Amino acid sequence: MEDHCFLLRRSEQLNYDSTMALPVASHSCPDLEDEILSVPRAQLLAETFQVLGDPTRVRMVHALSLSELCTSDLATLVGMSESAVSHQLRTLRQLHVVRSRRMGKLVYYSLADDHVRRLFQQGLEHALERVAP
């Protein structure tokens, strides 16, 4: 197998479709095969980030980063029906972003752990850097 490095070329527009990876013959690239994420691990990470690709779920995660909330309170905060919020919470729960606990007839939700809180906070800080004065 030939050794190749990839040269990223971008057109003036910065978007996914305008980025092309072109192989460039080179023997100066470090051997990263043992360090790069496996496809299954990359998929897990992509799913974690993908769940925050929806503004509604981002608002819900933000609310839950501030306080544990029951479904009805969360629905009120984000301006959605309880049914729609429950549907989104199911997705968040399946990906271990939130956890739930039942207290009588109510179900309360919070972020799954501190990793999720830090991931969300760092993502928010990074996004806000682009619009900061």
N, C-alpha and C positions, 0 to 999 in steps of 0.2 A: 504494500500500500504506500502510495506517495505521501510525503509530508506536505501539508498545505496550511497556510494561514489564511484567514478570511479578511479581506479588505472591505469595510463597509462603505458603500457609496450612497450618498443622499442627494436627492434633487433639492431644489430650493424649498419645496414644501416638506415639512417634517411630519410625516404620518407613516403608518405601517406599510402601506402600499408603495411608498417611495423609497424604501430602504431595500437594497439588494446586497446580498453577501456574495462576493465574487472570489473564487479561489485564486490565490496568488502563490506561485511556487516559492517556497522558502524553507530553509532548514533551521531558522532561528526561533521558531515557535517552541515554547516549553511543552513538555509532554504532560498533558492534563487529564489523560484518559482515566487515571485512578482517582482523580479529584472531582471531576464533573458529576453533577447529580445524575442518578439513574433515571430512566424514563418514568418508572412508577413514582419515585420521589418527586420528580418535577411535576407530575400530574397532581399529586397531593397538594403541593405548594400552589400550583395554578388554581386549583379549586378553592383554596383558602382565599386567594386574592380575588377570584372571580365572584365570590359571594358578596364582596364589597363593591361590585361593579354596578349595583342598582341603588339609585339615590334613596329609595324608600328604606331599604335595608341599612344603608349608611346612617340615616336618621334614627332608625330603631337602635342600632348598635351604639350610636352616640348617646341616646337617652339612657340605655342600659349601662353605659360607662359612668353615668352620673348617679344612678340609683337603681335598686331592684324595683321592678314594676310588675303589676298584674296586667293581664291581657287588656282589660277594659281601659285602664289608665294609659297604657301604651298606645292603644287605638285613639284615644282622645288627643294625646300629644302629637301624633303624626297625622291626625285628621283622616283616619281610615276606619272602615268597619272592623269589628272584632274578628269576623270571619277572614277578612283579607290579612289582618295582622297575624292571626293564627297560622295561616298558610305560609307567610314569610318566616314566622318563628320556627315552623317545622323544618324549613330549609336550613336556617341558622343552627338549629339543634342537631340536624343530621351531620353537619360539618363541624360540630363541636365548638361553635362560636359562642353559643349561649347554653345555659343549663336551666332547668326548671325545678321547682319544688311546689308541692301541693299543700295548701293550708285550707282545710275544709273544702268548699266548692271552688275556691279560687286557686289559680296557678300563677306563681310568681316567677319571673325570669330575671336572670342576671348574666353578666358575661361569664364565660366558662372558666377563665383563669386570668392571671396577670399577664400572660403572654399575649392574649387577645387584646387586653387593654393597652399594652405597650405598642403592639402592632397598629392598632387603630390610631392611637395618639401620634405615633411617628408618621403614619400616612397622612393624617390631617395636617401636621406641621409641614410636611413636605409639600402638600397641595397648596397650603396657604402662603408658602414662600413665593409662589408664582404670582400672587395677587397682592402681596404686601406692598405698602407705599414706599 
